[in-house]
Amino acid sequence: MNPKRLCALDVLRGLTIAAMILVNNPGSWKSVYPPLRHASWHGWTLTDLVFPLFVFIVGVSLALSLSARIEAAGSKKEVMRKVLARSGIIFVLGLLLHLFPRFQMAGLRLPGVLQRIALCYLFASLAYLVAGKKARLALVLALLAGYWLALKLIPVPGYGPGVLTLEGNLPAYVDSRLLAGHLYKPGFDPEGLLSTMPAIATALIGTLAGDWLLMNKTLVRKASALMCAGAALAALGLLLHPQMPINKQLWTSTFVLFAGGGALLLLGATVLVTETFRLRAWAYPFLVLGTNAIAVFVLSTLMTKTLLWVKVGSGGNRQTLYAWIYQNLFASWVGPALGSLVFSLAYVLGWVLLMLPLYRRRIFIKV
């Protein structure tokens, strides 16, 4: 087996994309089961762990791919040029998704999911190219400690230091000062500037996991060590939760530890199941999604926004095509809550079927 192309990583990436589509596309936001909602502020649900899992996988993937590219190119300069280009493309894709379908520049949201992925990929790649394992581990610790201290010690005008409410936190203040009018909502963005700093640490943890997977050790040892490290990291995050709340929207340092630990556990378990025990039949749909992850994310987002843009009916019965499909094909049969979940599952399945011909022909859309 070539460790630089792990089936387990494609499976885990696909599982993550499936989860992202699932939680982002309920039939109705008024009818969502609690585990499929984000925590309102402090705390977490399973949904809160999906995005950091993808950022972590970005780190693992870049460690595996950049090591191979450096060997092939013989020069880090050319590899760095490609990293910069890829980061720029992903960032621009994120902006285009925000612009679609009206393409109005006024009030354009500048941060976003793909934008954060682009920045995490860029800085984690640069760190990988110029720093060894110990230096990157030190950088992770510095980012987490620095962000923790910033949240606790830097005063926010009108609120003071250490305030972690929606209105009084430091990341919200920084974003409202630098990106006013271009945020997810007035005064705050969950993918804002300052909170991207600890998100980079999440990607760096992924690079360290990638380093471990490249080592000349048995798969069982690799998987076991990943799961042990993951359990320890998650436990540390929980232990520190009373001092610094686990908060996905602020991407707190404890959130990095807790979510990073969960990601390590899942990666180790997936390696064990798919690589050691070779149990892969269950994972086929996730391979289909995972080998075209960015394409699936972009296309599914465009489809969702189109369904929300197109209106059907007339007069007082006029509604979005998205709502019409949910109400008439799902909620009317099994009720609002279950119908909302089945709608999401059907949407995920639809994208598996749409991407299946590409997977069978080994057509992988690269950015």
C-alpha positions as CSV (number, residue, x, y, z in Angstrom):
1,M,0.0,0.0,0.0
2,N,1.2,3.5,-0.9
3,P,0.8,5.5,2.4
4,K,0.6,8.7,0.3
5,R,-2.8,7.6,-1.1
6,L,-4.8,6.2,1.8
7,C,-8.3,4.8,1.1
8,A,-9.1,5.7,4.7
9,L,-8.4,9.4,4.1
10,D,-10.7,9.5,1.1
11,V,-13.4,7.7,3.1
12,L,-13.1,10.0,6.0
13,R,-13.2,13.1,3.7
14,G,-16.3,11.7,2.0
15,L,-17.9,11.0,5.3
16,T,-17.2,14.6,6.4
17,I,-18.6,16.0,3.1
18,A,-21.7,13.9,3.5
19,A,-22.2,15.2,7.1
20,M,-21.7,18.8,5.9
21,I,-24.4,18.4,3.2
22,L,-26.7,16.7,5.7
23,V,-26.5,19.3,8.4
24,N,-26.5,22.3,6.0
25,N,-29.6,21.1,4.1
26,P,-32.5,20.2,6.3
27,G,-35.9,20.3,4.8
28,S,-36.8,23.0,7.2
29,W,-34.6,24.8,9.8
30,K,-37.7,24.9,12.0
31,S,-37.8,21.1,12.1
32,V,-34.3,19.8,12.9
33,Y,-33.3,17.2,15.5
34,P,-31.0,18.7,18.2
35,P,-27.9,16.7,17.3
36,L,-28.1,18.1,13.8
37,R,-28.1,21.7,15.0
38,H,-25.1,23.8,16.0
39,A,-24.8,24.7,19.7
40,S,-26.4,28.1,20.3
41,W,-23.1,29.4,21.8
42,H,-20.9,27.6,24.3
43,G,-20.9,23.8,24.2
44,W,-21.1,21.5,21.2
45,T,-23.2,19.0,19.2
46,L,-22.0,16.5,16.7
47,T,-22.7,19.1,14.0
48,D,-20.1,21.4,15.5
49,L,-17.4,18.8,14.9
50,V,-17.9,18.4,11.2
51,F,-16.1,21.5,9.9
52,P,-13.0,21.1,12.1
53,L,-12.9,17.5,10.9
54,F,-12.6,18.7,7.3
55,V,-10.0,21.3,8.3
56,F,-8.0,18.6,10.0
57,I,-8.3,16.4,6.9
58,V,-6.9,19.3,4.9
59,G,-3.8,19.1,7.1
60,V,-3.4,15.4,6.8
61,S,-3.8,15.5,3.0
62,L,-1.3,18.3,2.5
63,A,1.3,16.4,4.5
64,L,0.9,13.3,2.3
65,S,0.7,15.2,-1.0
66,L,3.4,17.9,-0.4
67,S,5.9,15.3,0.7
68,A,5.4,13.5,-2.6
69,R,5.5,16.7,-4.6
70,I,8.8,17.8,-2.9
71,E,10.3,14.4,-3.9
72,A,9.1,14.7,-7.5
73,A,9.9,18.4,-8.0
74,G,13.1,18.5,-6.0
75,S,12.4,22.2,-5.2
76,K,10.1,23.7,-2.6
77,K,9.8,26.9,-4.6
78,E,7.7,25.3,-7.3
79,V,5.6,23.5,-4.7
80,M,5.0,26.8,-2.9
81,R,3.9,28.4,-6.1
82,K,1.2,25.7,-6.6
83,V,0.1,26.1,-2.9
84,L,-0.4,29.8,-3.4
85,A,-2.4,29.2,-6.6
86,R,-4.6,26.5,-5.1
87,S,-5.3,28.7,-2.0
88,G,-6.3,31.6,-4.2
89,I,-8.6,29.5,-6.3
90,I,-10.4,28.0,-3.2
91,F,-10.8,31.5,-1.7
92,V,-12.3,32.9,-4.9
93,L,-14.6,30.0,-5.2
94,G,-15.9,30.8,-1.7
95,L,-16.5,34.4,-2.7
96,L,-18.4,33.3,-5.9
97,L,-20.6,31.1,-3.8
98,H,-21.5,34.1,-1.7
99,L,-22.2,36.2,-4.8
100,F,-24.5,33.6,-6.4
101,P,-27.2,34.0,-7.7
102,R,-27.6,37.8,-7.6
103,F,-23.9,38.8,-7.9
104,Q,-24.3,42.0,-5.9
105,M,-21.0,43.3,-4.5
106,A,-22.7,45.5,-1.8
107,G,-22.7,43.6,1.5
108,L,-20.8,40.7,0.1
109,R,-19.7,38.4,2.9
110,L,-16.0,38.1,2.8
111,P,-15.3,35.3,5.3
112,G,-16.7,31.9,4.7
113,V,-16.2,28.1,4.8
114,L,-14.1,27.9,1.7
115,Q,-12.2,31.0,2.5
116,R,-11.2,29.6,5.9
117,I,-10.2,26.3,4.2
118,A,-8.1,28.3,1.8
119,L,-6.3,30.2,4.6
120,C,-5.8,27.1,6.7
121,Y,-4.4,25.2,3.7
122,L,-2.1,28.1,2.8
123,F,-0.6,28.7,6.2
124,A,-0.4,25.0,7.2
125,S,1.3,24.3,3.8
126,L,3.8,27.1,4.3
127,A,4.6,25.8,7.8
128,Y,5.0,22.3,6.5
129,L,7.4,23.4,3.8
130,V,9.6,25.4,6.1
131,A,9.3,23.7,9.5
132,G,9.8,20.2,10.9
133,K,7.5,18.3,13.2
134,K,8.8,19.8,16.5
135,A,8.6,23.3,15.1
136,R,5.0,22.8,13.9
137,L,4.0,21.3,17.2
138,A,5.5,24.4,18.9
139,L,3.5,26.5,16.5
140,V,0.3,24.8,17.4
141,L,1.0,25.4,21.1
142,A,1.8,29.0,20.4
143,L,-1.3,29.6,18.4
144,L,-3.6,28.0,21.0
145,A,-1.9,29.8,23.9
146,G,-1.8,33.1,22.1
147,Y,-5.4,32.9,21.1
148,W,-6.4,31.9,24.7
149,L,-4.5,34.9,26.2
150,A,-5.9,37.3,23.6
151,L,-9.5,36.3,24.4
152,K,-8.9,36.5,28.1
153,L,-6.6,39.6,28.4
154,I,-7.3,42.0,25.5
155,P,-10.1,44.4,26.4
156,V,-13.0,45.0,24.0
157,P,-14.3,48.6,24.1
158,G,-17.5,48.8,26.1
159,Y,-17.1,45.3,27.5
160,G,-13.6,44.8,28.9
161,P,-11.3,41.8,28.8
162,G,-12.3,38.1,28.9
163,V,-15.9,38.6,27.7
164,L,-17.0,35.7,25.6
165,T,-20.6,36.7,24.8
166,L,-21.8,37.0,21.3
167,E,-21.7,40.8,21.5
168,G,-18.6,41.3,23.6
169,N,-16.0,38.9,22.3
170,L,-12.7,40.0,20.8
171,P,-13.1,38.2,17.4
172,A,-16.4,39.9,16.9
173,Y,-14.8,43.3,17.7
174,V,-12.0,42.7,15.3
175,D,-14.3,41.6,12.5
176,S,-16.7,44.4,13.0
177,R,-13.8,46.9,12.8
178,L,-12.1,45.5,9.8
179,L,-14.9,43.8,7.8
180,A,-18.0,45.9,8.8
181,G,-20.8,45.3,6.3
182,H,-19.2,42.1,4.9
183,L,-20.0,39.6,7.7
184,Y,-22.3,36.7,8.1
185,K,-24.5,38.9,10.4
186,P,-23.9,42.4,11.8
187,G,-21.0,42.4,14.2
188,F,-20.0,38.7,14.0
189,D,-18.9,36.0,11.6
190,P,-18.1,32.4,12.7
191,E,-15.4,32.2,10.0
192,G,-13.9,35.6,10.8
193,L,-10.3,36.8,10.8
194,L,-9.1,36.3,14.4
195,S,-10.8,32.9,14.9
196,T,-9.0,31.6,11.7
197,M,-5.8,31.7,13.7
198,P,-6.8,28.7,15.9
199,A,-8.4,27.0,12.9
200,I,-4.9,27.0,11.3
201,A,-3.8,25.1,14.4
202,T,-6.4,22.5,13.6
203,A,-4.9,22.1,10.2
204,L,-1.4,21.9,11.7
205,I,-2.5,19.0,14.0
206,G,-3.6,17.3,10.7
207,T,-0.1,17.7,9.3
208,L,1.3,16.1,12.4
209,A,-1.1,13.2,11.9
210,G,0.0,13.0,8.2
211,D,3.7,12.9,9.3
212,W,2.8,9.9,11.6
213,L,1.0,8.1,8.7
214,L,4.1,8.5,6.6
215,M,6.4,6.8,9.1
216,N,7.6,3.3,8.6
217,K,5.4,1.5,11.1
218,T,2.6,-1.0,11.0
219,L,-0.9,0.2,10.2
220,V,-2.1,-1.2,13.5
221,R,0.5,0.8,15.4
222,K,-0.3,3.9,13.4
223,A,-4.0,3.6,14.0
224,S,-3.6,2.8,17.7
225,A,-1.4,5.8,18.3
226,L,-3.7,8.1,16.5
227,M,-6.7,7.0,18.6
228,C,-4.7,7.2,21.9
229,A,-3.5,10.7,21.0
230,G,-7.0,11.6,20.0
231,A,-8.5,10.4,23.3
232,A,-5.9,12.3,25.2
233,L,-6.5,15.5,23.2
234,A,-10.2,15.4,23.5
235,A,-10.0,14.7,27.3
236,L,-7.7,17.7,27.7
237,G,-10.2,19.9,25.9
238,L,-13.0,18.7,28.2
239,L,-10.8,19.2,31.2
240,L,-10.1,22.8,30.3
241,H,-13.7,23.6,29.2
242,P,-14.5,25.3,32.6
243,Q,-11.6,27.7,32.1
244,M,-12.1,28.3,28.4
245,P,-15.5,27.2,27.0
246,I,-15.6,24.9,24.0
247,N,-17.1,27.1,21.4
248,K,-17.2,26.4,17.7
249,Q,-18.2,29.9,16.6
250,L,-15.2,31.4,18.4
251,W,-13.1,28.3,17.6
252,T,-11.6,28.5,21.1
253,S,-8.4,26.7,22.0
254,T,-10.4,24.1,23.9
255,F,-12.5,23.6,20.8
256,V,-9.4,22.9,18.8
257,L,-8.2,20.3,21.4
258,F,-11.6,18.6,21.7
259,A,-12.5,18.6,18.0
260,G,-8.9,17.7,17.0
261,G,-9.0,14.8,19.4
262,G,-12.2,13.6,17.9
263,A,-10.7,13.9,14.4
264,L,-7.6,11.8,15.4
265,L,-9.9,9.2,16.9
266,L,-11.9,9.0,13.7
267,L,-8.9,8.9,11.5
268,G,-7.3,6.1,13.5
269,A,-10.5,4.1,13.5
270,T,-11.0,4.6,9.7
271,V,-7.4,3.4,9.1
272,L,-8.0,0.4,11.2
273,V,-11.3,-0.6,9.6
274,T,-10.5,0.2,5.9
275,E,-6.7,-0.4,5.7
276,T,-6.0,-3.1,8.3
277,F,-9.2,-5.1,8.3
278,R,-10.0,-4.2,4.6
279,L,-13.7,-3.6,5.4
280,R,-14.5,-1.2,2.6
281,A,-17.9,-2.2,1.1
282,W,-19.8,0.1,3.5
283,A,-17.5,3.0,2.6
284,Y,-18.1,3.1,-1.2
285,P,-20.6,6.1,-1.1
286,F,-18.1,8.0,0.9
287,L,-15.3,7.2,-1.5
288,V,-17.4,8.6,-4.3
289,L,-17.9,11.9,-2.4
290,G,-14.4,12.0,-0.8
291,T,-12.5,11.8,-4.1
292,N,-14.3,14.9,-5.4
293,A,-14.9,16.7,-2.1
294,I,-14.5,20.4,-3.1
295,A,-16.5,19.8,-6.3
296,V,-19.3,18.2,-4.3
297,F,-19.3,21.0,-1.8
298,V,-19.4,23.8,-4.4
299,L,-22.0,22.1,-6.6
300,S,-24.3,21.2,-3.8
301,T,-24.2,24.7,-2.4
302,L,-25.0,26.1,-5.9
303,M,-27.9,23.7,-6.2
304,T,-29.3,24.6,-2.7
305,K,-29.1,28.3,-3.5
306,T,-30.8,27.8,-6.8
307,L,-33.6,25.8,-5.2
308,L,-34.0,28.6,-2.6
309,W,-34.0,31.3,-5.4
310,V,-36.6,29.7,-7.7
311,K,-40.2,30.4,-6.7
312,V,-43.2,28.3,-7.5
313,G,-46.9,28.8,-7.1
314,S,-48.9,32.1,-7.2
315,G,-50.4,34.6,-4.9
316,G,-50.3,33.6,-1.2
317,N,-49.1,30.1,-2.1
318,R,-45.9,31.3,-3.6
319,Q,-42.8,29.6,-2.1
320,T,-39.3,28.5,-2.9
321,L,-38.8,25.3,-4.9
322,Y,-36.8,24.0,-2.0
323,A,-39.7,24.5,0.4
324,W,-42.2,23.0,-2.1
325,I,-40.1,19.8,-2.5
326,Y,-39.8,19.4,1.3
327,Q,-43.5,20.0,2.1
328,N,-45.0,18.0,-0.8
329,L,-42.5,15.1,-1.1
330,F,-41.3,14.6,2.5
331,A,-43.2,16.4,5.3
332,S,-46.6,15.5,3.9
333,W,-45.7,11.8,4.2
334,V,-43.8,11.4,7.4
335,G,-44.3,14.7,9.3
336,P,-42.1,17.8,9.6
337,A,-39.2,16.6,11.7
338,L,-38.6,13.2,10.2
339,G,-39.4,14.7,6.7
340,S,-36.7,17.3,7.2
341,L,-34.2,14.6,8.1
342,V,-35.2,12.3,5.2
343,F,-35.0,15.3,2.8
344,S,-31.4,15.8,4.0
345,L,-30.5,12.2,3.6
346,A,-32.1,12.1,0.1
347,Y,-30.1,15.2,-0.8
348,V,-26.8,13.4,0.2
349,L,-27.8,10.3,-1.7
350,G,-28.6,12.4,-4.7
351,W,-25.1,13.8,-4.7
352,V,-23.6,10.3,-4.3
353,L,-25.5,9.2,-7.4
354,L,-24.5,12.3,-9.4
355,M,-20.8,11.9,-8.6
356,L,-20.8,8.1,-9.1
357,P,-20.2,8.3,-12.9
358,L,-17.1,10.5,-12.3
359,Y,-15.8,8.1,-9.7
360,R,-16.3,5.1,-11.9
361,R,-14.4,6.8,-14.8
362,R,-11.7,8.0,-12.3
363,I,-12.5,11.6,-13.1
364,F,-11.4,13.6,-10.0
365,I,-11.9,17.4,-10.2
366,K,-8.8,19.0,-8.7
367,V,-8.5,22.6,-7.6
